[in-house]
């Protein structure tokens, strides 16, 4: 079973194996996958988090 953790604010990370999916809850009823990548290091790269945050902010501005 994959694990999930809060990254920042409304941004969450789903961790199935060595894959990472960033998602958020939109309008209180839909989960939206914002970004995904295969993790190759112990720490989640800041660049990947920033990509997901940017996409989440674009989504929430609509």
Secondary structure as UniProt FT lines:
FT   STRAND          3..8
FT   TURN            9..10
FT   STRAND          11..15
FT   TURN            17..18
FT   STRAND          19..26
FT   TURN            27..29
FT   STRAND          30..38
FT   HELIX           46..61
//
